[in-house]
Amino acid sequence: MPVGYDHDGALSTLYRVGGCPTFVYAYPGGILESASIGDLGPAELSAKVDALLAATQRKERADR
């Protein structure tokens, strides 16, 4: 899997993240929900993604 490199630190400054690995969790449309620094196991990452998807679906239903 390719990994980007923030040569000048612009992205880490923009999103207020640092360290490696950094996980950024965003809703559709790029709205930042949160970020975490450090290793995540598959179960932890899956739970975080599932929670974001569920929140997105709830919002879509409420917007109808």
CORQUISUL-V573961 format. One record per residue. N is the residue number from 1. RES is the residue in three letters. OMEGA is omega in whole degrees, 0 to 359 (* if undefined). Layout:
n=N res=RES omega=OMEGA
n=N res=RES omega=OMEGA
This chain:
n=1 res=MET omega=178
n=2 res=PRO omega=179
n=3 res=VAL omega=178
n=4 res=GLY omega=178
n=5 res=TYR omega=182
n=6 res=ASP omega=188
n=7 res=HIS omega=185
n=8 res=ASP omega=178
n=9 res=GLY omega=183
n=10 res=ALA omega=181
n=11 res=LEU omega=179
n=12 res=SER omega=177
n=13 res=THR omega=182
n=14 res=LEU omega=184
n=15 res=TYR omega=178
n=16 res=ARG omega=177
n=17 res=VAL omega=177
n=18 res=GLY omega=180
n=19 res=GLY omega=183
n=20 res=CYS omega=353
n=21 res=PRO omega=175
n=22 res=THR omega=177
n=23 res=PHE omega=178
n=24 res=VAL omega=183
n=25 res=TYR omega=183
n=26 res=ALA omega=173
n=27 res=TYR omega=174
n=28 res=PRO omega=183
n=29 res=GLY omega=176
n=30 res=GLY omega=179
n=31 res=ILE omega=184
n=32 res=LEU omega=176
n=33 res=GLU omega=178
n=34 res=SER omega=176
n=35 res=ALA omega=176
n=36 res=SER omega=180
n=37 res=ILE omega=178
n=38 res=GLY omega=182
n=39 res=ASP omega=173
n=40 res=LEU omega=174
n=41 res=GLY omega=180
n=42 res=PRO omega=181
n=43 res=ALA omega=179
n=44 res=GLU omega=180
n=45 res=LEU omega=179
n=46 res=SER omega=179
n=47 res=ALA omega=180
n=48 res=LYS omega=179
n=49 res=VAL omega=178
n=50 res=ASP omega=179
n=51 res=ALA omega=178
n=52 res=LEU omega=179
n=53 res=LEU omega=179
n=54 res=ALA omega=179
n=55 res=ALA omega=178
n=56 res=THR omega=179
n=57 res=GLN omega=178
n=58 res=ARG omega=180
n=59 res=LYS omega=180
n=60 res=GLU omega=179
n=61 res=ARG omega=181
n=62 res=ALA omega=181
n=63 res=ASP omega=181
n=64 res=ARG omega=*
